[in-house]
């Protein structure tokens, strides 16, 4: 499936049929985050019914081959920081900044207005 043809949750699931059910759930939950909003690894873990699996959420999103259609750049640590390698973190920070997310001292300034 061509990434440009992915438009719905069903398309995301179809494109990820080789992934585990948990990974598919994480990707679908991330796919739903609208432009101009962010979520945290912990909130995604809660949304998929595995509230303590926030590290597993981060690991699943680290392997996201559907970016930016599945906008993993909109998922940050609970303190607003961008984890992972420096280059990838910088790319994600720039992406959310372009989408209007407030950044302060290199982290997302988390507020109820932007939290999904």
MDTraj code that builds the backbone (N, CA, C; nanometers):
import mdtraj as md
import numpy as np

residues = "UNK UNK UNK UNK UNK UNK UNK UNK UNK UNK UNK UNK UNK UNK UNK UNK UNK UNK UNK UNK UNK UNK UNK UNK UNK UNK UNK UNK UNK UNK UNK UNK UNK UNK UNK UNK UNK UNK UNK UNK UNK UNK UNK UNK UNK UNK UNK UNK UNK UNK UNK UNK UNK UNK UNK UNK UNK UNK UNK UNK UNK UNK UNK UNK UNK UNK UNK UNK UNK UNK UNK UNK UNK UNK UNK UNK UNK UNK UNK UNK UNK UNK UNK UNK UNK UNK UNK UNK UNK UNK UNK UNK UNK UNK UNK UNK UNK UNK UNK UNK UNK UNK UNK UNK UNK UNK UNK UNK UNK UNK UNK UNK UNK UNK UNK UNK".split()
xyz = np.array([
    [0.0844, -0.1183, 0.0000],
    [0.0000, 0.0000, 0.0000],
    [0.0884, 0.1240, 0.0000],
    [0.0580, 0.2161, -0.0896],
    [0.1313, 0.3420, -0.0995],
    [0.0911, 0.4331, 0.0156],
    [0.1881, 0.4920, 0.0820],
    [0.1606, 0.5766, 0.1988],
    [0.0646, 0.6907, 0.1644],
    [0.0712, 0.7429, 0.0427],
    [-0.0153, 0.8542, 0.0028],
    [-0.1621, 0.8128, -0.0079],
    [-0.1874, 0.6837, -0.0197],
    [-0.3257, 0.6370, -0.0322],
    [-0.3907, 0.6108, 0.1042],
    [-0.3170, 0.6291, 0.2118],
    [-0.3706, 0.6049, 0.3466],
    [-0.4510, 0.7262, 0.3906],
    [-0.5814, 0.7056, 0.4054],
    [-0.6714, 0.8159, 0.4419],
    [-0.7560, 0.7866, 0.5656],
    [-0.7733, 0.6588, 0.6001],
    [-0.8637, 0.6214, 0.7089],
    [-0.7937, 0.5280, 0.8077],
    [-0.8599, 0.5070, 0.9229],
    [-0.8092, 0.4112, 1.0213],
    [-0.7963, 0.2727, 0.9589],
    [-0.8953, 0.2370, 0.8788],
    [-0.8943, 0.1061, 0.8119],
    [-0.7706, 0.0924, 0.7218],
    [-0.7353, 0.2002, 0.6529],
    [-0.6148, 0.1998, 0.5680],
    [-0.4885, 0.1786, 0.6514],
    [-0.4834, 0.2435, 0.7681],
    [-0.3678, 0.2287, 0.8577],
    [-0.3545, 0.0828, 0.9001],
    [-0.4675, 0.0245, 0.9412],
    [-0.4672, -0.1158, 0.9847],
    [-0.4239, -0.2073, 0.8715],
    [-0.4742, -0.1828, 0.7523],
    [-0.4385, -0.2648, 0.6355],
    [-0.2886, -0.2539, 0.6046],
    [-0.2343, -0.1332, 0.6141],
    [-0.0918, -0.1113, 0.5850],
    [-0.0014, -0.1756, 0.6901],
    [-0.0586, -0.2057, 0.8073],
    [0.0212, -0.2583, 0.9179],
    [-0.0172, -0.3999, 0.9566],
    [-0.0686, -0.4760, 0.8621],
    [-0.1139, -0.6112, 0.8971],
    [-0.0007, -0.7019, 0.9431],
    [0.1244, -0.6647, 0.9169],
    [0.2383, -0.7436, 0.9643],
    [0.2784, -0.7085, 1.1082],
    [0.2160, -0.6061, 1.1670],
    [0.2474, -0.5626, 1.3034],
    [0.1590, -0.6352, 1.4044],
    [0.1953, -0.6241, 1.5318],
    [0.1151, -0.6860, 1.6374],
    [-0.0124, -0.6039, 1.6577],
    [-0.1157, -0.6636, 1.7192],
    [-0.2368, -0.5864, 1.7495],
    [-0.2069, -0.4616, 1.8343],
    [-0.1166, -0.4741, 1.9309],
    [-0.0782, -0.3592, 2.0133],
    [-0.0206, -0.2478, 1.9263],
    [0.0734, -0.2828, 1.8385],
    [0.1349, -0.1815, 1.7521],
    [0.0308, -0.1156, 1.6618],
    [-0.0592, -0.1956, 1.6057],
    [-0.1655, -0.1385, 1.5215],
    [-0.2524, -0.0421, 1.6016],
    [-0.2873, -0.0804, 1.7252],
    [-0.3676, 0.0074, 1.8108],
    [-0.2949, 0.1400, 1.8373],
    [-0.1649, 0.1323, 1.8624],
    [-0.0844, 0.2522, 1.8870],
    [-0.0843, 0.3419, 1.7629],
    [-0.0652, 0.2828, 1.6474],
    [-0.0602, 0.3610, 1.5246],
    [-0.1954, 0.4242, 1.4938],
    [-0.3048, 0.3526, 1.5159],
    [-0.4382, 0.4080, 1.4919],
    [-0.4647, 0.5231, 1.5897],
    [-0.4303, 0.5056, 1.7163],
    [-0.4496, 0.6128, 1.8152],
    [-0.3676, 0.7364, 1.7767],
    [-0.2468, 0.7154, 1.7277],
    [-0.1605, 0.8265, 1.6861],
    [-0.2146, 0.8917, 1.5593],
    [-0.2667, 0.8118, 1.4677],
    [-0.3259, 0.8619, 1.3437],
    [-0.4380, 0.9626, 1.3723],
    [-0.5072, 0.9452, 1.4840],
    [-0.6221, 1.0299, 1.5198],
    [-0.5829, 1.1658, 1.5779],
    [-0.4565, 1.1871, 1.6105],
    [-0.4147, 1.3145, 1.6702],
    [-0.4208, 1.4228, 1.5625],
    [-0.5074, 1.5222, 1.5812],
    [-0.5206, 1.6252, 1.4776],
    [-0.4038, 1.7232, 1.4755],
    [-0.3870, 1.7863, 1.3617],
    [-0.2862, 1.8911, 1.3460],
    [-0.3114, 1.9990, 1.4520],
    [-0.2039, 2.0477, 1.5140],
    [-0.2162, 2.1506, 1.6159],
    [-0.2382, 2.0958, 1.7562],
    [-0.2390, 1.9628, 1.7693],
    [-0.2550, 1.8981, 1.8995],
    [-0.1367, 1.8040, 1.9208],
    [-0.1126, 1.7696, 2.0460],
    [-0.0096, 1.6707, 2.0792],
    [-0.0674, 1.5729, 2.1805],
    [0.0012, 1.4614, 2.1949],
    [-0.0321, 1.3650, 2.2980],
    [0.0990, 1.3198, 2.3606],
    [0.0878, 1.2373, 2.4625],
    [0.2077, 1.1835, 2.5261],
    [0.2079, 1.0321, 2.5088],
    [0.3236, 0.9729, 2.5261],
    [0.3330, 0.8266, 2.5182],
    [0.2386, 0.7632, 2.6196],
    [0.2309, 0.8234, 2.7382],
    [0.1445, 0.7705, 2.8428],
    [-0.0029, 0.7784, 2.8022],
    [-0.0450, 0.8898, 2.7453],
    [-0.1855, 0.9041, 2.7037],
    [-0.2206, 0.8052, 2.5932],
    [-0.1288, 0.7817, 2.5012],
    [-0.1533, 0.6826, 2.3949],
    [-0.1669, 0.5442, 2.4591],
    [-0.0782, 0.5123, 2.5541],
    [-0.0856, 0.3829, 2.6238],
    [-0.2215, 0.3668, 2.6914],
    [-0.2694, 0.4732, 2.7537],
    [-0.4010, 0.4683, 2.8183],
    [-0.5122, 0.4483, 2.7160],
    [-0.5023, 0.5173, 2.6019],
    [-0.6056, 0.5066, 2.4979],
    [-0.6151, 0.3654, 2.4402],
    [-0.5030, 0.2941, 2.4371],
    [-0.5057, 0.1579, 2.3816],
    [-0.5265, 0.0525, 2.4899],
    [-0.5576, 0.0976, 2.6109],
    [-0.5912, 0.0045, 2.7189],
    [-0.4739, -0.0605, 2.7889],
    [-0.3544, -0.0039, 2.7721],
    [-0.2331, -0.0560, 2.8368],
    [-0.1624, 0.0599, 2.9076],
    [-0.2202, 0.1108, 3.0161],
    [-0.1713, 0.2348, 3.0773],
    [-0.0260, 0.2356, 3.1234],
    [0.0325, 0.1212, 3.1462],
    [0.1724, 0.1179, 3.1901],
    [0.2696, 0.0917, 3.0753],
    [0.2178, 0.0818, 2.9548],
    [0.3012, 0.0445, 2.8391],
    [0.3528, 0.1650, 2.7613],
    [0.3777, 0.2763, 2.8291],
    [0.4217, 0.3955, 2.7573],
    [0.5574, 0.3782, 2.6894],
    [0.6464, 0.2982, 2.7473],
    [0.7761, 0.2727, 2.6808],
    [0.7551, 0.1877, 2.5555],
    [0.6635, 0.0940, 2.5626],
    [0.6323, 0.0115, 2.4450],
    [0.5697, 0.0976, 2.3352],
    [0.4898, 0.1976, 2.3746],
    [0.4331, 0.2916, 2.2771],
    [0.5472, 0.3655, 2.2073],
    [0.6419, 0.4152, 2.2856],
    [0.7568, 0.4871, 2.2286],
    [0.8349, 0.3965, 2.1337],
    [0.8563, 0.2719, 2.1727],
    [0.9294, 0.1786, 2.0860],
    [0.8540, 0.1518, 1.9568],
    [0.7222, 0.1365, 1.9650],
    [0.6427, 0.1124, 1.8442],
    [0.6519, 0.2335, 1.7510],
    [0.6386, 0.3532, 1.8061],
    [0.6411, 0.4736, 1.7227],
    [0.7803, 0.5020, 1.6674],
    [0.8824, 0.4538, 1.7360],
    [1.0191, 0.4711, 1.6859],
    [1.0371, 0.4008, 1.5513],
    [0.9558, 0.2981, 1.5257],
    [0.9650, 0.2205, 1.4016],
    [0.8574, 0.2609, 1.3005],
    [0.8019, 0.3798, 1.3165],
    [0.6905, 0.4246, 1.2331],
    [0.7324, 0.4440, 1.0873],
    [0.6869, 0.3553, 1.0021],
    [0.7186, 0.3674, 0.8591],
    [0.6101, 0.4444, 0.7841],
    [0.5062, 0.4889, 0.8559],
    [0.3961, 0.5623, 0.7934],
    [0.3991, 0.7119, 0.8258],
    [0.5101, 0.7598, 0.8761],
    [0.5241, 0.9025, 0.9060],
    [0.5310, 0.9797, 0.7749],
    [0.4716, 1.0939, 0.7637],
    [0.3955, 1.1710, 0.8620],
    [0.2444, 1.1431, 0.8602],
    [0.1991, 1.0458, 0.7797],
    [0.0563, 1.0124, 0.7777],
    [0.0110, 0.9686, 0.9169],
    [0.0906, 0.8850, 0.9819],
    [0.0697, 0.8546, 1.1232],
    [0.1673, 0.9473, 1.1960],
    [0.1143, 1.0579, 1.2516],
    [0.1996, 1.1682, 1.2987],
    [0.2681, 1.1441, 1.4331],
    [0.3662, 1.0565, 1.4331],
    [0.4378, 1.0262, 1.5574],
    [0.5099, 1.1488, 1.6117],
    [0.5337, 1.2491, 1.5266],
    [0.5984, 1.3713, 1.5742],
    [0.5103, 1.4453, 1.6750],
    [0.3812, 1.4126, 1.6794],
    [0.2889, 1.4769, 1.7730],
    [0.2812, 1.4058, 1.9082],
    [0.3658, 1.3069, 1.9298],
    [0.3677, 1.2339, 2.0564],
    [0.5001, 1.2628, 2.1266],
    [0.4886, 1.3099, 2.2508],
    [0.6066, 1.3505, 2.3279],
    [0.6042, 1.2856, 2.4654],
    [0.7137, 1.2999, 2.5373],
    [0.7195, 1.2524, 2.6757],
    [0.6284, 1.3402, 2.7618],
    [0.5915, 1.2911, 2.8782],
    [0.4997, 1.3637, 2.9670],
    [0.5522, 1.5013, 3.0085],
    [0.6836, 1.5201, 3.0051],
    [0.7402, 1.6514, 3.0397],
    [0.7526, 1.7431, 2.9173],
    [0.7024, 1.6958, 2.8020],
    [0.7062, 1.7764, 2.6800],
    [0.8322, 1.7589, 2.5976],
    [0.9228, 1.6744, 2.6439],
    [1.0490, 1.6566, 2.5711],
    [1.0336, 1.5595, 2.4547],
    [1.1265, 1.5713, 2.3617],
    [1.1309, 1.4855, 2.2441],
    [1.2428, 1.3850, 2.2646],
    [1.2069, 1.2590, 2.2814],
    [1.3067, 1.1559, 2.3057],
    [1.3742, 1.1108, 2.1775],
    [1.4577, 1.0109, 2.1923],
    [1.5249, 0.9525, 2.0769],
    [1.6516, 1.0254, 2.0394],
    [1.7020, 0.9883, 1.9236],
    [1.8272, 1.0471, 1.8781],
    [1.8092, 1.1960, 1.8464],
    [1.9178, 1.2703, 1.8575],
    [1.9133, 1.4163, 1.8456],
    [1.8527, 1.4630, 1.7131],
    [1.8938, 1.4032, 1.6039],
    [1.8459, 1.4460, 1.4723],
    [1.6945, 1.4240, 1.4586],
    [1.6474, 1.3078, 1.5027],
    [1.5045, 1.2776, 1.4965],
    [1.4235, 1.3679, 1.5883],
    [1.4756, 1.3936, 1.7072],
    [1.4070, 1.4806, 1.8028],
    [1.3959, 1.6222, 1.7460],
    [1.5012, 1.6686, 1.6831],
    [1.5012, 1.8023, 1.6238],
    [1.3988, 1.8106, 1.5108],
    [1.3906, 1.7061, 1.4282],
    [1.2927, 1.7027, 1.3193],
    [1.1504, 1.7098, 1.3759],
    [1.1213, 1.6288, 1.4790],
    [0.9867, 1.6277, 1.5398],
    [0.9540, 1.7627, 1.6029],
    [1.0513, 1.8225, 1.6704],
    [1.0319, 1.9544, 1.7316],
    [0.9961, 2.0570, 1.6239],
    [1.0684, 2.0564, 1.5134],
    [1.0404, 2.1498, 1.4044],
    [0.9036, 2.1256, 1.3421],
    [0.8648, 1.9987, 1.3286],
    [0.7335, 1.9657, 1.2709],
    [0.6201, 2.0211, 1.3571],
    [0.6253, 1.9979, 1.4886],
    [0.5154, 2.0457, 1.5738],
    [0.5164, 2.1983, 1.5846],
    [0.6351, 2.2565, 1.5800],
    [0.6447, 2.4028, 1.5839],
    [0.5757, 2.4629, 1.4613],
    [0.5974, 2.4025, 1.3435],
    [0.5312, 2.4478, 1.2203],
    [0.3792, 2.4335, 1.2295],
    [0.3334, 2.3392, 1.3107],
    [0.1899, 2.3158, 1.3271],
    [0.1289, 2.4056, 1.4353],
    [0.2099, 2.4945, 1.4921],
    [0.1583, 2.5903, 1.5895],
    [0.1657, 2.5473, 1.7343],
    [0.2375, 2.4401, 1.7616],
    [0.2533, 2.3933, 1.8999],
    [0.3593, 2.4797, 1.9682],
    [0.3284, 2.5348, 2.0874],
    [0.4269, 2.6195, 2.1561],
    [0.5442, 2.5381, 2.2119],
    [0.6637, 2.5858, 2.1824],
    [0.7873, 2.5224, 2.2292],
    [0.8577, 2.6203, 2.3214],
    [0.9015, 2.5703, 2.4363],
    [0.9733, 2.6530, 2.5323],
    [1.0931, 2.5748, 2.5837],
    [1.2117, 2.6291, 2.5644],
    [1.3363, 2.5638, 2.6064],
    [1.3484, 2.4231, 2.5481],
    [1.3105, 2.4087, 2.4213],
    [1.3254, 2.2819, 2.3498],
    [1.2181, 2.1786, 2.3766],
    [1.1189, 2.2127, 2.4600],
    [1.0117, 2.1182, 2.4933],
    [0.8764, 2.1783, 2.4566],
    [0.7787, 2.0902, 2.4366],
    [0.6422, 2.1360, 2.4160],
    [0.5914, 2.1954, 2.5461],
    [0.5310, 2.3124, 2.5371],
    [0.4671, 2.3724, 2.6542],
    [0.3259, 2.3134, 2.6596],
    [0.3120, 2.2061, 2.7374],
    [0.1868, 2.1300, 2.7410],
    [0.0778, 2.2082, 2.8143],
    [-0.0384, 2.2150, 2.7501],
    [-0.1555, 2.2783, 2.8103],
    [-0.2792, 2.1997, 2.7659],
    [-0.3891, 2.2210, 2.8344],
    [-0.5133, 2.1506, 2.7979],
    [-0.5613, 2.1878, 2.6573],
    [-0.5253, 2.3070, 2.6095],
    [-0.5680, 2.3508, 2.4756],
    [-0.5059, 2.2671, 2.3642],
    [-0.3855, 2.2197, 2.3851],
    [-0.3177, 2.1445, 2.2778],
    [-0.3130, 1.9933, 2.3032],
    [-0.3469, 1.9515, 2.4238],
    [-0.3374, 1.8090, 2.4583],
    [-0.4537, 1.7320, 2.4000],
    [-0.4215, 1.6240, 2.3306],
    [-0.5247, 1.5383, 2.2708],
    [-0.5362, 1.4113, 2.3504],
])
top = md.Topology()
chain = top.add_chain()
for i, resn in enumerate(residues, 1):
    res = top.add_residue(resn, chain, resSeq=i)
    for name in ("N", "CA", "C"):
        top.add_atom(name, md.element.get_by_symbol(name[0]), res)
traj = md.Trajectory(xyz[None], top)
